[in-house]
Amino acid sequence: MEETDQQPSSILTEVRDNVGIITLNRPEAMNAVSLEMLNDISYQIQTWEYDDTVRVIVLKGADSYFAAGIDIRELSAEIAQQSFALKAWQDEFNKIADCSKPLIAAVSGYALGLGCDLALACDIILAADSAQFGYPETSIGLIPAFGGCSKLARRIGRAKAMEAILTGRALSAEEASACGLVSRIVALGDLDDESLRVANRIASLPYQAVMQAKETIRQAENMSLQNGLDFEAKSCRLVFNTEEFREILQNFAQKS
C-alpha cells in the first residue's frame, strides 16, 4: 500500500496496486460536500488520470454516511455574502464526472443531495445494506443542481424520480437495487473488500478495452439506438487495431 505524502484535509487518498482510493473525510460534518472537498476530489482524480499505474478509482465514505449533501453552512455563508458561485461548484463536479477511468462508489449510510450526485457520477455503485439515496433539496427550498433531476430520471424512471425529488424521501438500498440505481447490495462488513475486489478485477483486464468500453457506454447512453450501434461498431474497430488486442489474440492462437 502506497500513501500520498501530503493528505488534503477533506479527503484521504491511497493507491493499492492499480487502484486509487479516495475516502471522504469530513466526519464532523457527516462528509457534507464543501467546495474544498470537490476541489480535492477533482484534483486527485485528474492527477490519477495521468498516472498509468492507476487504472480504477474507488470513492468511499464512512460506515454511517457516504456524504450527507452539500455543506449547508458554507452555502449559507456564501449566499449571505453574495459570493456563492454555483458554476465554480459545478465545474469541479464535472471534472469528477468526466473522469475517463472507471469509478466505483462504495456507498454505506446516507448519500444525499450532492452526495448522491457524487455516487451517480461513478460508473459502478456498490451499496451496503445500510445505504440510503435521496434528494432533500426541496425541503430547504432548492432543487438538485448537479445532475440529480436528469440523471435520476434516466436511471430509475420519471415516476420514481419525481417522488424522490418532490417528496425528499430517501430510497433504501433494496429500493435502489430494485430500480437499477445501484449495481448490487453488499453486506456492510464486506463493502470495502468487495469494492477492491471489483476494482482489481477491472484493473487486471486489458486496459485499452476497458477504457474504450466505458467511453462507448457513456456516449451511446445519450444517443439513439442506431447511433449508439454505429458508435459501438466504430469503438470496436479501434480496439481491433490495438497492440494489446493483437498480442492477446496471438497468445491465444499459439496456445490453441
ZIMOFEN-V786081 format. One record per residue. RES is the residue in one small letter. PHI is phi as a letter, one per 40 degrees, with the letter a starting at -180 (* if undefined). PSI is psi in whole degrees, 0 to 359 (NA if undefined). D_FIRST is the distance of its C-alpha to the first C-alpha in Angstrom with 2 decimals. Layout:
RES_PHI_PSI_D_FIRST / RES_PHI_PSI_D_FIRST
This chain:
m_*_131_0.00 / e_b_126_3.77 / e_b_151_6.58 / t_c_155_10.10 / d_c_319_12.66 / q_b_122_15.21 / q_c_124_14.92 / p_c_153_18.08 / s_c_330_19.99 / s_c_348_20.51 / i_a_158_17.01 / l_b_142_13.41 / t_b_148_10.88 / e_a_162_7.25 / v_b_127_6.15 / r_b_111_4.90 / d_f_246_7.11 / n_b_19_10.24 / v_b_124_10.03 / g_c_134_10.29 / i_b_126_10.70 / i_b_122_13.52 / t_b_119_14.73 / l_c_135_18.35 / n_b_62_18.96 / r_b_67_22.68 / p_c_330_23.43 / e_c_343_26.76 / a_b_21_27.92 / m_f_38_26.41 / n_f_29_24.24 / a_d_138_27.49 / v_c_117_26.83 / s_c_169_27.96 / l_c_324_28.47 / e_d_318_25.78 / m_c_316_23.29 / l_d_317_24.53 / n_d_315_24.27 / d_c_317_20.67 / i_c_312_19.69 / s_c_323_21.85 / y_c_316_20.68 / q_c_318_16.98 / i_c_317_18.08 / q_c_326_20.40 / t_c_315_17.84 / w_c_338_15.71 / e_d_328_19.09 / y_c_9_19.42 / d_b_107_16.02 / d_c_343_16.64 / t_c_340_13.08 / v_c_115_12.69 / r_b_336_15.18 / v_a_148_15.02 / i_b_132_14.54 / v_b_133_14.54 / l_b_125_16.60 / k_a_167_17.03 / g_b_218_18.92 / a_c_174_19.86 / d_c_322_21.56 / s_c_345_25.01 / y_a_130_24.77 / f_c_298_22.91 / a_a_122_25.10 / a_c_50_28.69 / g_g_187_30.32 / i_c_152_31.13 / d_c_102_31.35 / i_c_324_35.07 / r_c_316_35.52 / e_c_317_34.29 / l_d_314_36.35 / s_c_317_39.40 / a_c_318_39.19 / e_c_322_38.91 / i_c_320_41.79 / a_c_326_43.87 / q_c_5_43.43 / q_f_38_44.06 / s_b_8_40.82 / f_c_121_38.86 / a_b_90_37.82 / l_d_321_36.87 / k_c_324_36.33 / a_c_319_33.64 / w_c_313_31.70 / q_c_323_32.41 / d_c_316_31.40 / e_c_319_27.89 / f_c_317_27.67 / n_c_329_28.92 / k_c_327_26.21 / i_c_311_23.72 / a_c_333_26.05 / d_c_7_26.61 / c_d_132_23.03 / s_c_340_23.51 / k_c_153_20.19 / p_d_132_19.96 / l_b_130_19.29 / i_b_127_18.74 / a_c_125_19.91 / a_b_103_18.99 / v_b_123_22.08 / s_b_149_23.25 / g_g_212_26.23 / y_c_129_28.06 / a_b_93_27.54 / l_b_146_30.70 / g_f_237_32.29 / l_c_333_29.90 / g_c_321_27.06 / c_c_321_28.61 / d_c_320_28.96 / l_c_318_25.22 / a_c_317_24.70 / l_c_338_27.55 / a_c_346_26.06 / c_c_161_23.28 / d_c_328_24.07 / i_b_132_23.11 / i_b_115_23.51 / l_b_124_22.37 / a_b_131_24.33 / a_c_158_24.23 / d_c_346_27.74 / s_c_356_27.98 / a_c_145_27.48 / q_b_132_30.43 / f_b_131_31.06 / g_a_170_33.88 / y_b_94_35.67 / p_c_12_37.64 / e_d_320_38.72 / t_c_337_42.38 / s_c_341_42.63 / i_b_17_42.35 / g_g_20_44.44 / l_b_178_41.78 / i_b_161_40.53 / p_d_140_37.09 / a_b_8_36.51 / f_b_31_33.25 / g_h_358_34.38 / g_d_314_34.80 / c_c_314_38.46 / s_c_315_38.13 / k_c_320_34.79 / l_c_318_35.54 / a_c_321_38.96 / r_c_325_37.60 / r_c_314_35.06 / i_b_1_37.28 / g_g_155_40.78 / r_c_316_43.21 / a_c_311_44.63 / k_c_323_41.43 / a_c_319_40.07 / m_d_312_43.38 / e_c_315_43.29 / a_c_316_39.72 / i_c_319_40.30 / l_c_328_43.94 / t_c_337_43.56 / g_g_7_40.02 / r_c_130_39.43 / a_c_148_35.81 / l_c_133_34.97 / s_c_168_33.40 / a_d_321_30.59 / e_c_315_33.37 / e_c_317_35.49 / a_c_323_32.68 / s_c_318_31.91 / a_c_327_35.63 / c_c_8_36.27 / g_g_14_33.31 / l_c_325_31.39 / v_b_158_28.19 / s_c_311_26.88 / r_a_169_26.96 / i_c_138_26.59 / v_b_142_23.87 / a_d_140_24.21 / l_d_317_22.49 / g_c_342_20.61 / d_b_357_19.26 / l_c_312_18.52 / d_c_313_14.76 / d_c_320_14.36 / e_c_322_17.10 / s_c_322_15.94 / l_c_323_12.66 / r_c_314_15.05 / v_c_317_17.37 / a_c_316_14.93 / n_c_325_13.67 / r_c_314_17.37 / i_c_317_18.35 / a_c_335_15.76 / s_c_347_17.13 / l_c_162_20.65 / p_d_121_22.65 / y_c_312_21.30 / q_c_326_24.74 / a_c_318_26.25 / v_c_313_23.70 / m_c_317_24.21 / q_c_324_27.96 / a_c_317_28.14 / k_c_313_26.57 / e_c_323_28.97 / t_c_316_31.88 / i_c_316_31.44 / r_c_315_31.19 / q_c_316_34.27 / a_c_333_36.32 / e_d_329_35.84 / n_b_15_38.12 / m_b_167_40.65 / s_c_164_43.65 / l_d_315_43.20 / q_c_318_44.96 / n_c_324_43.03 / g_c_319_39.79 / l_c_319_40.93 / d_c_318_41.89 / f_c_322_38.54 / e_c_317_36.79 / a_c_319_39.05 / k_c_317_38.33 / s_c_322_34.55 / c_c_320_35.06 / r_c_325_37.09 / l_c_315_34.33 / v_c_334_31.80 / f_d_327_34.60 / n_c_6_34.67 / t_c_147_31.02 / e_c_326_30.19 / e_d_309_27.34 / f_c_317_29.94 / r_c_322_32.44 / e_c_318_30.15 / i_c_317_29.26 / l_c_318_32.97 / q_c_317_34.00 / n_c_321_31.68 / f_c_317_33.01 / a_c_324_36.56 / q_c_331_36.14 / k_c_342_34.98 / s_c_NA_37.89
